[in-house]
């Protein structure tokens, strides 16, 4: 089969590799469409450690091609999306329901070969059937939307809350859309005007690109989502938060950064980390099926597998949002 393989930092090639064989409790998925995530970019540029050579990618939709001997509830031809984080189910974290931080978690496309290939083998328990009428281009958003839904649940938004989404990339835009189910008073902030225009079209009541203008509303926001991953992001949230506010951090900054612990105490702030998701993928599919999420406006380009390397090299271009990869 054809697969994109990261050979070393900054080096990715499309090669012919052996088609994987599903084990007794696994299925083989013929991958139709994938999505590029920030973690793919981080691996390619050496910011996220991975065992090279490796097939990257974890956002995907495809058709079941073959099933292992123990798989009874799935069959070839079913269209599915994938939960790409495999948890053990028996460790202390899993027993607490915190499967997203399982001590033995295996990440598809990071720890093991992923979906940027014509076929991928995954546990049967990790696939979810896609509604028949849902286009692949919509279904591929189930995984990143699950990230946002997990964070939204942690925030506990109330109708009167003044909500700020810091960052208007793909995750920021999805957080904005999901938060609108709870509050109409949502502000989006980003450095790029094009992303702010998109946020306004997604329903943001206000948008701020200028940091001085945003900071004129210091101490105003009851719920803040930090989606940028900027080292300074959390400190900015602390400054902007109203007394008693909830801050949910979805971004993973690469560097440590000092924060004002005095203000956390004096404002009685609640700061919550939100790590991927647990059970949210079926809910993501339901929201997408209901048409409550505009995913099409978040697609900036659709490329072939052979173009993946160039897309990763130019991942940080301002005009890029979600890049989809056509595979088969």
C-alpha positions as CSV (number, residue, x, y, z in Angstrom):
1,X,0.0,0.0,0.0
2,X,0.9,3.7,-0.3
3,X,1.9,5.4,2.9
4,X,3.5,8.7,4.0
5,X,6.4,7.9,6.3
6,X,8.3,10.3,8.5
7,X,11.9,9.0,8.2
8,X,13.5,11.6,10.4
9,X,12.8,15.1,11.6
10,X,11.9,17.2,8.5
11,X,11.9,14.2,6.2
12,X,8.7,12.6,5.0
13,X,8.3,10.3,2.0
14,X,5.5,8.5,0.3
15,X,6.5,4.8,0.1
16,X,5.1,1.4,-0.7
17,X,4.8,-0.5,2.5
18,X,3.2,-3.8,3.5
19,X,-0.6,-3.8,4.1
20,X,-1.2,-4.3,7.8
21,X,-3.1,-7.4,9.0
22,X,-5.7,-7.0,11.7
23,X,-5.4,-9.0,14.9
24,X,-8.3,-11.0,16.4
25,X,-9.8,-7.9,18.1
26,X,-8.9,-5.4,15.4
27,X,-10.3,-4.0,12.1
28,X,-8.5,-2.8,9.0
29,X,-9.8,0.5,7.7
30,X,-9.4,1.7,4.2
31,X,-8.7,5.3,4.8
32,X,-10.6,7.7,2.6
33,X,-9.8,11.1,4.1
34,X,-7.5,12.4,6.9
35,X,-7.0,15.7,8.6
36,X,-3.6,17.3,9.6
37,X,-3.4,18.1,13.3
38,X,-0.8,20.2,15.1
39,X,0.7,17.1,16.6
40,X,1.6,15.9,13.1
41,X,3.4,19.1,12.5
42,X,5.1,18.9,15.9
43,X,6.5,15.5,15.1
44,X,7.6,16.5,11.7
45,X,9.6,19.4,13.1
46,X,11.0,17.5,16.1
47,X,8.9,19.2,18.8
48,X,7.1,16.0,19.7
49,X,9.1,12.8,20.2
50,X,8.1,9.8,18.1
51,X,9.6,6.5,17.0
52,X,10.7,7.1,13.4
53,X,10.2,5.8,10.8
54,X,6.5,6.4,11.5
55,X,3.3,6.8,9.5
56,X,1.7,9.9,11.1
57,X,-2.0,11.0,11.3
58,X,-4.9,10.3,13.6
59,X,-7.9,12.2,12.2
60,X,-9.6,10.0,9.6
61,X,-12.7,8.6,8.1
62,X,-12.8,5.4,6.0
63,X,-14.4,2.0,5.3
64,X,-13.8,-1.2,7.2
65,X,-11.9,-3.5,4.9
66,X,-11.4,-6.5,7.1
67,X,-12.2,-7.6,10.6
68,X,-10.4,-9.9,13.1
69,X,-11.9,-13.3,14.1
70,X,-13.3,-11.9,17.4
71,X,-15.1,-9.0,15.9
72,X,-18.8,-9.5,15.6
73,X,-20.4,-6.1,15.6
74,X,-18.6,-4.6,12.6
75,X,-18.3,-5.8,9.0
76,X,-16.5,-4.8,5.8
77,X,-18.1,-1.8,4.0
78,X,-19.1,0.1,7.2
79,X,-17.9,3.7,7.2
80,X,-16.2,4.7,10.4
81,X,-14.2,7.3,12.2
82,X,-11.5,6.5,14.7
83,X,-10.8,7.2,18.4
84,X,-7.1,7.4,18.1
85,X,-6.0,7.1,21.7
86,X,-6.1,3.5,23.0
87,X,-6.4,3.2,26.8
88,X,-5.8,0.1,28.9
89,X,-9.1,0.2,30.9
90,X,-7.5,-1.2,34.1
91,X,-5.1,1.4,35.5
92,X,-6.0,3.7,38.3
93,X,-6.8,6.6,35.8
94,X,-9.0,4.4,33.6
95,X,-10.9,3.1,36.7
96,X,-11.6,6.8,37.5
97,X,-13.0,7.4,34.0
98,X,-9.9,9.4,33.1
99,X,-9.1,7.3,30.1
100,X,-7.6,10.3,28.4
101,X,-4.7,10.3,30.8
102,X,-4.3,6.5,31.0
103,X,-0.8,5.6,32.1
104,X,-0.4,3.1,29.3
105,X,-2.2,5.1,26.5
106,X,-1.1,4.4,23.0
107,X,-1.5,7.2,20.5
108,X,-2.3,6.4,16.9
109,X,0.1,8.2,14.5
110,X,2.4,9.1,17.4
111,X,3.4,5.9,19.2
112,X,2.3,3.6,16.4
113,X,1.7,3.9,12.7
114,X,-1.3,6.2,11.9
115,X,-3.8,7.0,9.1
116,X,-1.8,8.8,6.4
117,X,-1.8,5.5,4.5
118,X,-4.2,3.6,2.3
119,X,-5.0,1.2,5.2
120,X,-4.7,1.4,9.0
121,X,-5.3,-1.3,11.6
122,X,-7.1,-0.2,14.8
123,X,-8.9,-1.9,17.7
124,X,-12.5,-2.7,16.9
125,X,-13.4,-0.8,20.1
126,X,-11.9,2.4,18.7
127,X,-14.1,2.9,15.7
128,X,-17.5,4.6,15.5
129,X,-19.9,4.3,12.6
130,X,-20.5,7.4,10.6
131,X,-24.1,8.3,9.7
132,X,-24.8,7.4,6.1
133,X,-25.8,10.9,5.0
134,X,-22.7,12.6,6.5
135,X,-20.0,13.5,4.0
136,X,-16.4,12.4,4.7
137,X,-15.4,16.1,4.8
138,X,-17.7,16.5,7.8
139,X,-17.1,13.2,9.6
140,X,-13.3,13.8,9.7
141,X,-14.0,16.6,12.2
142,X,-15.4,14.2,14.8
143,X,-12.1,13.9,16.6
144,X,-11.1,17.6,16.9
145,X,-14.7,18.5,17.8
146,X,-14.5,15.9,20.7
147,X,-11.5,17.8,22.0
148,X,-13.6,20.9,22.3
149,X,-16.6,19.2,23.7
150,X,-14.5,17.8,26.5
151,X,-13.3,21.3,27.4
152,X,-16.8,22.8,27.2
153,X,-18.0,20.2,29.7
154,X,-15.2,21.2,32.1
155,X,-16.2,24.9,31.9
156,X,-19.8,24.6,33.1
157,X,-20.9,27.6,31.1
158,X,-24.0,29.4,32.3
159,X,-26.3,31.4,30.1
160,X,-25.2,34.8,31.5
161,X,-21.5,34.0,31.4
162,X,-19.2,36.3,29.4
163,X,-17.0,33.8,27.4
164,X,-13.7,34.4,25.8
165,X,-12.0,32.1,23.3
166,X,-8.4,32.9,23.1
167,X,-7.2,31.8,19.7
168,X,-9.3,31.4,16.5
169,X,-7.7,28.5,14.9
170,X,-9.6,25.2,14.2
171,X,-9.9,24.3,17.9
172,X,-10.8,27.9,18.8
173,X,-13.5,28.1,16.1
174,X,-15.0,24.7,17.2
175,X,-14.9,25.8,20.9
176,X,-16.7,29.0,19.9
177,X,-19.4,27.1,18.0
178,X,-20.0,24.6,20.8
179,X,-20.0,27.3,23.5
180,X,-22.8,29.1,21.7
181,X,-25.2,26.3,22.8
182,X,-24.8,27.8,26.4
183,X,-24.1,31.5,26.0
184,X,-24.6,34.2,23.4
185,X,-22.0,36.5,24.9
186,X,-18.8,35.0,23.3
187,X,-15.7,37.0,22.4
188,X,-13.0,35.7,20.1
189,X,-9.4,36.9,20.1
190,X,-6.6,36.2,17.6
191,X,-3.8,38.0,15.9
192,X,-5.1,37.3,12.3
193,X,-7.9,39.4,10.9
194,X,-9.0,36.6,8.6
195,X,-9.6,34.3,11.5
196,X,-11.4,37.0,13.4
197,X,-13.7,37.5,10.4
198,X,-14.4,33.8,10.4
199,X,-15.1,33.9,14.2
200,X,-17.6,36.7,13.6
201,X,-19.4,34.6,11.0
202,X,-19.4,31.7,13.4
203,X,-21.4,33.8,15.9
204,X,-18.8,35.6,18.0
205,X,-20.5,38.7,19.6
206,X,-17.2,40.5,19.6
207,X,-13.7,40.0,18.2
208,X,-10.4,41.5,19.2
209,X,-7.1,41.4,17.3
210,X,-5.4,44.2,19.1
211,X,-4.0,43.2,22.5
212,X,-4.4,46.7,23.9
213,X,-8.1,46.7,23.0
214,X,-8.6,43.2,24.5
215,X,-6.9,44.3,27.7
216,X,-9.2,47.2,28.1
217,X,-11.7,44.5,29.1
218,X,-9.4,43.1,31.7
219,X,-11.2,41.3,34.5
220,X,-14.4,40.9,32.5
221,X,-14.6,37.3,31.4
222,X,-16.4,34.6,33.4
223,X,-15.2,31.6,31.3
224,X,-12.0,31.6,29.2
225,X,-10.8,28.9,26.8
226,X,-7.1,29.0,26.1
227,X,-6.6,27.3,22.7
228,X,-3.4,29.0,21.4
229,X,-0.8,26.9,23.2
230,X,1.2,30.1,23.6
231,X,3.6,30.1,26.6
232,X,2.1,33.4,27.7
233,X,-1.5,32.2,27.1
234,X,-2.4,31.2,30.7
235,X,-1.0,34.4,32.2
236,X,-3.1,36.4,29.7
237,X,-6.2,34.4,30.8
238,X,-5.5,35.2,34.5
239,X,-5.3,38.9,33.7
240,X,-8.5,38.9,31.6
241,X,-10.5,36.7,34.0
242,X,-13.3,38.1,36.2
243,X,-13.3,37.2,39.9
244,X,-14.6,33.6,40.3
245,X,-13.9,32.8,36.6
246,X,-13.1,29.4,35.1
247,X,-10.2,29.0,32.8
248,X,-9.9,25.9,30.6
249,X,-6.6,25.3,28.9
250,X,-6.7,23.2,25.7
251,X,-3.4,24.2,24.2
252,X,-0.1,22.5,25.0
253,X,2.6,25.2,25.3
254,X,6.1,24.1,24.6
255,X,7.7,26.2,27.2
256,X,7.2,26.9,30.9
257,X,6.0,30.4,31.7
258,X,5.6,32.2,35.0
259,X,2.0,33.1,36.1
260,X,0.5,35.4,38.7
261,X,-0.4,33.1,41.5
262,X,-1.4,36.1,43.6
263,X,-4.2,36.9,41.1
264,X,-5.3,33.3,41.0
265,X,-5.9,33.4,44.8
266,X,-7.3,37.0,45.0
267,X,-9.7,36.4,42.2
268,X,-10.5,32.8,43.4
269,X,-10.0,31.5,39.9
270,X,-10.5,27.9,38.8
271,X,-8.0,26.7,36.2
272,X,-8.7,23.3,34.5
273,X,-6.6,21.4,32.1
274,X,-8.5,19.7,29.3
275,X,-6.6,16.7,27.7
276,X,-8.2,15.5,24.4
277,X,-11.4,13.6,25.3
278,X,-12.9,10.5,26.9
279,X,-16.4,9.6,25.6
280,X,-17.1,12.6,23.4
281,X,-16.7,11.2,19.8
282,X,-20.3,9.8,19.5
283,X,-21.6,13.2,20.7
284,X,-19.4,14.9,18.1
285,X,-20.9,12.8,15.4
286,X,-24.4,13.6,16.6
287,X,-23.7,17.4,16.6
288,X,-22.2,17.2,13.1
289,X,-25.1,15.1,11.9
290,X,-27.6,17.7,13.2
291,X,-25.8,20.4,11.2
292,X,-25.0,22.4,14.4
293,X,-21.4,22.7,13.6
294,X,-20.1,24.5,10.5
295,X,-17.0,22.5,9.6
296,X,-16.9,23.3,5.9
297,X,-15.8,26.9,6.6
298,X,-12.8,25.6,8.5
299,X,-11.3,23.7,5.5
300,X,-8.6,25.8,3.9
301,X,-7.3,23.1,1.4
302,X,-7.6,19.5,0.3
303,X,-4.5,17.8,-0.8
304,X,-3.2,14.4,-2.0
305,X,-1.0,12.2,0.2
306,X,2.0,13.1,-2.0
307,X,1.5,16.8,-1.0
308,X,1.6,16.1,2.7
309,X,5.3,16.9,3.1
310,X,4.9,20.4,1.6
311,X,1.8,21.0,3.7
312,X,3.7,20.2,6.9
313,X,6.6,22.5,5.8
314,X,4.2,25.4,5.4
315,X,1.9,24.4,8.3
316,X,2.3,27.8,10.0
317,X,1.1,29.9,7.1
318,X,-1.5,32.4,8.3
319,X,-4.1,31.5,5.7
320,X,-4.1,27.8,6.7
321,X,-6.9,26.4,8.8
322,X,-7.7,22.7,8.5
323,X,-6.0,20.8,5.7
324,X,-7.6,17.6,4.6
325,X,-5.7,14.8,2.9
326,X,-7.3,12.7,0.2
327,X,-6.0,9.1,0.5
328,X,-8.2,6.6,-1.4
